[in-house]
Amino acid sequence: MKTTLPVLLLSIGFLFSCQPQPPAVSANSAASVNSADSPVTRKGMIKVTILYPYAEGKHFDMHYYEHTHMPLVATLMGDSLKAVKIDKGIASGRPGEPLPFAAIGYLYFERLSAYENALAPYADTIRKDIAKYTDIIPVIQVSEVLQ
């Protein structure tokens, strides 16, 4: 009886891991690209992180960013862009301290060259649109997804 429970739990875990996964989202659909539950990221992908440092007196229009800017980026980047994620800053990790970032955006690509090639023709268009939702200068980091 002692070995039955671990075998049962292992079997249940195996059954759940074999369930069909939802299809990858298309970068051409702004609604699906912005889904927080999109299962398209995996090890080895390139993640472009766009951080907007919070500062007193600075402006950030989250509605424009979420509903206009990021869908524009998704459209311009086309099929090279595999996923978009957006975080809205709400608090610091230490109570009473200022919020570190007003917002953080994430763009996912299969390879670094896919990002570079997708960005090159539209960098100025994207850069000019930033002024429509914020006066914060973004900090950009390009990383490789490990987990």
C-alpha positions in Angstrom: 0.0 0.0 0.0 2.9 2.4 0.7 4.1 2.2 -2.9 0.6 2.7 -4.4 0.3 6.4 -3.6 3.6 7.5 -5.2 2.8 5.4 -8.3 -0.7 6.9 -8.5 0.7 10.5 -8.1 3.3 9.8 -10.7 0.7 8.5 -13.1 -1.6 11.5 -12.6 1.4 13.9 -13.2 2.2 12.0 -16.4 -1.4 12.2 -17.7 -1.5 15.9 -17.1 1.9 16.4 -18.9 0.5 14.6 -21.9 -2.5 16.9 -22.4 -2.4 18.8 -25.7 -1.0 22.3 -25.4 -2.7 25.4 -26.9 -1.3 26.5 -30.2 1.3 29.3 -30.3 -0.1 32.8 -30.6 0.3 34.7 -33.8 2.2 38.0 -33.6 -0.4 39.4 -36.1 -3.2 39.4 -33.5 -2.8 42.1 -31.0 -5.4 40.5 -28.7 -3.6 37.1 -28.6 -0.1 38.7 -28.5 -0.9 40.5 -25.3 -2.2 37.4 -23.5 -0.5 36.9 -20.2 -1.1 33.2 -20.5 0.6 32.7 -23.8 2.7 29.4 -23.7 5.1 30.3 -26.5 8.3 31.1 -24.6 11.0 28.4 -24.1 14.6 28.0 -23.3 17.0 29.5 -25.9 14.6 32.2 -27.1 15.6 35.8 -27.1 13.7 38.1 -24.7 13.9 41.9 -25.3 13.0 43.6 -22.0 12.0 47.3 -22.1 12.0 48.9 -18.7 10.5 52.2 -17.9 12.1 53.5 -14.7 9.6 55.2 -12.4 10.3 58.8 -11.4 8.2 61.4 -9.6 6.5 63.7 -12.1 7.1 61.5 -15.2 4.1 60.4 -17.4 3.2 56.9 -18.6 -0.1 56.2 -20.4 -0.6 52.5 -19.8 -3.8 52.3 -21.9 -1.9 53.7 -24.9 1.0 51.4 -24.3 -1.1 48.3 -24.0 -3.7 49.0 -26.7 -1.9 51.1 -29.3 1.9 51.0 -29.0 2.5 47.3 -28.3 0.0 46.2 -31.0 1.8 48.6 -33.4 5.1 46.9 -32.5 3.6 43.5 -33.0 2.3 44.5 -36.4 5.6 45.9 -37.5 7.7 43.0 -36.3 5.4 40.5 -38.0 5.9 36.8 -37.6 9.4 37.2 -36.2 7.8 38.3 -32.9 6.5 35.2 -31.0 5.0 36.8 -27.9 4.5 40.1 -26.1 4.1 40.5 -22.4 3.4 43.7 -20.4 3.9 44.3 -16.7 2.4 47.3 -14.9 4.4 48.4 -11.9 2.2 48.6 -8.7 4.6 48.6 -5.8 8.2 48.3 -4.7 9.6 45.1 -3.2 10.1 47.0 0.0 7.0 48.7 1.5 7.2 52.5 1.6 9.9 52.7 -1.1 9.2 54.2 -4.5 8.1 52.0 -7.4 11.2 50.9 -9.4 9.5 50.7 -12.8 6.3 52.2 -14.1 6.0 49.4 -16.7 8.0 46.6 -18.3 7.5 45.2 -21.8 8.8 41.9 -23.1 9.2 40.9 -26.7 10.1 37.3 -27.6 12.0 36.1 -30.7 13.4 32.7 -31.8 16.9 34.2 -32.5 18.8 37.5 -32.0 19.0 37.9 -35.7 15.2 37.7 -36.0 14.9 40.6 -33.5 17.5 42.7 -35.2 16.1 42.1 -38.7 12.5 42.8 -37.6 13.5 46.0 -35.7 15.9 47.6 -38.3 13.3 48.9 -40.8 11.0 50.2 -38.1 13.2 51.5 -35.3 12.5 55.1 -36.0 8.7 54.5 -36.2 8.7 52.7 -32.9 11.0 55.3 -31.2 8.8 58.2 -32.4 5.7 56.5 -31.0 7.2 56.4 -27.5 6.6 60.1 -27.1 2.9 59.5 -27.4 2.7 57.6 -24.1 5.6 58.5 -22.0 8.4 61.0 -21.3 10.5 58.2 -19.6 13.6 57.1 -21.5 13.3 53.2 -21.6 16.2 50.9 -20.7 16.4 47.9 -23.0 18.0 44.6 -22.3 18.3 41.7 -24.7 18.6 38.3 -22.9 18.5 34.6 -23.7 15.7 32.7 -22.0 17.1 30.0 -19.7 13.9 28.8 -18.0 
